[in-house]
C-alpha cells in the first residue's frame, strides 16, 4: 500500500516535490496551464503544513543545457499567480547555490529548480544526480503521474536516498480512477480508443479486451482493424506490421462476447490539410481516398453505446481533430461522454486536449494528466515512479 501525502508528518520538513509543469507555450505565453493547476492541491497542503519545499520539473526536451527556451523560469509567474506568491526560483539543479537556497527556505515557501533535463543524468536515472537532488531532503513527494512511467533521477532515483517517499494528491486521484477501471470497473464498461498509432496501444487493447463489455475503435488505428476484417480502406493509415495482432484481438473479443464497434462510415479526403475537399463514404473506401474522421452514422452509433455505459475509458481522437474539417467525430464523442451519467475517464495528451477544445473537460469524471503513463498503467504494467514510493529501510 503506497503512502499518501496526508498520512505523514510534514511540519518543518524539507520536501522534494516532483511535479510536471511541462506546459505548452504559444507566442511566449502558457497556452494551457492545467498541469500546473493539477499540482495545486498538493502544493497547498505542503504550505498549510509548513513544509519547506523544493519544486522540480522538466520542460520540453532541451538538446543543450541552459537553452532559455526550456527554462523553468518561464512557468514561475503563473505558478506564483496560482499560489498567491511564495515560490522562488534558482537557475540551477544542484550545487552550492541550490543548497544555500534550500537552507534559507521558510515554512510554507517553495523553491523552483531549473529544468532537471538540463542535466544529462536525469533521463539516465544517474545515481550521482539522484543523490545530489536528495541532499538535505526529508520527504520525497511524487505528484508527476505523467512522468511516472519513466525511470528518471528526479522521479525514481531520488527515492533511494531519502528516508520517506510518498504520493501527492494528483497521483492518488489517478490511481483511484485508473485502478477502478483496471480492477473493479462498473458495467457496462466501454473503452473508446483512437489516435493514429496502433503500436503503443497494443498492450492496452490486449488488457482491456479481457475487461470491457464494449470496445469502440476510431481514429487512424480503426483502419488496421477494418483491414484485418477484410474491408477495403483505400489510402487510409495502415499498420500492416500489426495486422496479425489485431486479428488475434478481434478473435479474443469474439470469444469473450465483447462487442467491437468500428466505423461504418467515414469522412474521407485525398490529403490531410485544412482546405481539403471531403465527402462521406459508407463501407469500402475507394483507392486514392483516406479516412480522416468517423462519419455521421458512426457518430450516432458511438454516441448510443457511450450513453449506455456505466464506465468509459477514452484514449485517442476519432480523427485529425486539430483541423476543423476532421474534428466532428472527436467533438461528438466528447459531448456524448459529457452527457453520460456514467463514470468517464479521459486519457491525457491529445485526448485531454480534445475534451478541452470541445468545451466539456469540466464534465468528465477524471482527466488523466499522463497519456503514456495512463496507457502503461491500464496495460497492467508497473510504473517505476509509483513503485518506488515507500519508506527506505
Secondary structure as the mmCIF struct_conf table of DSSP 4:
data_model
#
loop_
_struct_conf.conf_type_id
_struct_conf.id
_struct_conf.beg_label_comp_id
_struct_conf.beg_label_asym_id
_struct_conf.beg_label_seq_id
_struct_conf.end_label_comp_id
_struct_conf.end_label_asym_id
_struct_conf.end_label_seq_id
HELX_LH_PP_P HELX_LH_PP_P1 UNK A 2 UNK A 3
STRN STRN1 UNK A 4 UNK A 4
HELX_RH_3T_P HELX_RH_3T_P1 UNK A 5 UNK A 7
BEND BEND1 UNK A 8 UNK A 8
TURN_TY1_P TURN_TY1_P1 UNK A 11 UNK A 12
STRN STRN2 UNK A 14 UNK A 18
STRN STRN3 UNK A 25 UNK A 26
TURN_TY1_P TURN_TY1_P2 UNK A 27 UNK A 28
STRN STRN4 UNK A 29 UNK A 30
BEND BEND2 UNK A 31 UNK A 31
HELX_RH_AL_P HELX_RH_AL_P1 UNK A 34 UNK A 38
TURN_TY1_P TURN_TY1_P3 UNK A 39 UNK A 39
HELX_RH_AL_P HELX_RH_AL_P2 UNK A 40 UNK A 48
TURN_TY1_P TURN_TY1_P4 UNK A 49 UNK A 50
STRN STRN5 UNK A 52 UNK A 56
BEND BEND3 UNK A 60 UNK A 60
BEND BEND4 UNK A 63 UNK A 64
TURN_TY1_P TURN_TY1_P5 UNK A 65 UNK A 66
HELX_RH_3T_P HELX_RH_3T_P2 UNK A 68 UNK A 70
TURN_TY1_P TURN_TY1_P6 UNK A 72 UNK A 72
HELX_RH_AL_P HELX_RH_AL_P3 UNK A 73 UNK A 83
TURN_TY1_P TURN_TY1_P7 UNK A 84 UNK A 84
BEND BEND5 UNK A 85 UNK A 85
STRN STRN6 UNK A 87 UNK A 89
BEND BEND6 UNK A 91 UNK A 91
BEND BEND7 UNK A 93 UNK A 95
HELX_RH_AL_P HELX_RH_AL_P4 UNK A 96 UNK A 104
HELX_LH_PP_P HELX_LH_PP_P2 UNK A 105 UNK A 106
TURN_TY1_P TURN_TY1_P8 UNK A 107 UNK A 108
STRN STRN7 UNK A 110 UNK A 112
HELX_LH_PP_P HELX_LH_PP_P3 UNK A 113 UNK A 113
BEND BEND8 UNK A 114 UNK A 114
HELX_RH_3T_P HELX_RH_3T_P3 UNK A 116 UNK A 118
BEND BEND9 UNK A 119 UNK A 119
TURN_TY1_P TURN_TY1_P9 UNK A 120 UNK A 125
HELX_RH_AL_P HELX_RH_AL_P5 UNK A 127 UNK A 133
TURN_TY1_P TURN_TY1_P10 UNK A 134 UNK A 136
BEND BEND10 UNK A 138 UNK A 138
STRN STRN8 UNK A 139 UNK A 142
HELX_RH_3T_P HELX_RH_3T_P4 UNK A 145 UNK A 147
TURN_TY1_P TURN_TY1_P11 UNK A 148 UNK A 149
BEND BEND11 UNK A 150 UNK A 150
TURN_TY1_P TURN_TY1_P12 UNK A 153 UNK A 156
HELX_RH_3T_P HELX_RH_3T_P5 UNK A 157 UNK A 160
BEND BEND12 UNK A 161 UNK A 163
STRN STRN9 UNK A 164 UNK A 167
HELX_RH_AL_P HELX_RH_AL_P6 UNK A 169 UNK A 183
BEND BEND13 UNK A 184 UNK A 184
BEND BEND14 UNK A 187 UNK A 188
STRN STRN10 UNK A 189 UNK A 193
BEND BEND15 UNK A 195 UNK A 196
BEND BEND16 UNK A 198 UNK A 198
HELX_RH_3T_P HELX_RH_3T_P6 UNK A 199 UNK A 201
HELX_RH_AL_P HELX_RH_AL_P7 UNK A 202 UNK A 208
TURN_TY1_P TURN_TY1_P13 UNK A 209 UNK A 211
BEND BEND17 UNK A 213 UNK A 213
STRN STRN11 UNK A 214 UNK A 217
BEND BEND18 UNK A 219 UNK A 219
TURN_TY1_P TURN_TY1_P14 UNK A 220 UNK A 221
HELX_RH_AL_P HELX_RH_AL_P8 UNK A 222 UNK A 228
TURN_TY1_P TURN_TY1_P15 UNK A 229 UNK A 230
STRN STRN12 UNK A 233 UNK A 233
TURN_TY1_P TURN_TY1_P16 UNK A 234 UNK A 235
HELX_RH_3T_P HELX_RH_3T_P7 UNK A 240 UNK A 242
HELX_RH_AL_P HELX_RH_AL_P9 UNK A 243 UNK A 256
TURN_TY1_P TURN_TY1_P17 UNK A 257 UNK A 257
STRN STRN13 UNK A 259 UNK A 262
BEND BEND19 UNK A 264 UNK A 264
STRN STRN14 UNK A 265 UNK A 269
BEND BEND20 UNK A 270 UNK A 271
BEND BEND21 UNK A 273 UNK A 273
TURN_TY1_P TURN_TY1_P18 UNK A 274 UNK A 275
STRN STRN15 UNK A 279 UNK A 282
BEND BEND22 UNK A 283 UNK A 284
STRN STRN16 UNK A 285 UNK A 285
HELX_LH_PP_P HELX_LH_PP_P4 UNK A 286 UNK A 286
TURN_TY1_P TURN_TY1_P19 UNK A 287 UNK A 288
STRN STRN17 UNK A 290 UNK A 294
HELX_RH_AL_P HELX_RH_AL_P10 UNK A 296 UNK A 308
BEND BEND23 UNK A 310 UNK A 310
STRN STRN18 UNK A 311 UNK A 315
BEND BEND24 UNK A 316 UNK A 316
BEND BEND25 UNK A 318 UNK A 319
TURN_TY1_P TURN_TY1_P20 UNK A 321 UNK A 322
BEND BEND26 UNK A 323 UNK A 323
HELX_RH_3T_P HELX_RH_3T_P8 UNK A 324 UNK A 326
HELX_RH_AL_P HELX_RH_AL_P11 UNK A 328 UNK A 339
BEND BEND27 UNK A 341 UNK A 342
STRN STRN19 UNK A 343 UNK A 346
BEND BEND28 UNK A 348 UNK A 348
TURN_TY1_P TURN_TY1_P21 UNK A 349 UNK A 349
HELX_RH_AL_P HELX_RH_AL_P12 UNK A 350 UNK A 357
TURN_TY1_P TURN_TY1_P22 UNK A 358 UNK A 359
HELX_RH_3T_P HELX_RH_3T_P9 UNK A 361 UNK A 363
BEND BEND29 UNK A 364 UNK A 365
STRN STRN20 UNK A 366 UNK A 367
BEND BEND30 UNK A 369 UNK A 369
HELX_RH_AL_P HELX_RH_AL_P13 UNK A 371 UNK A 378
TURN_TY1_P TURN_TY1_P23 UNK A 379 UNK A 380
HELX_LH_PP_P HELX_LH_PP_P5 UNK A 381 UNK A 383
HELX_RH_AL_P HELX_RH_AL_P14 UNK A 384 UNK A 387
TURN_TY1_P TURN_TY1_P24 UNK A 388 UNK A 388
BEND BEND31 UNK A 390 UNK A 390
STRN STRN21 UNK A 391 UNK A 391
#
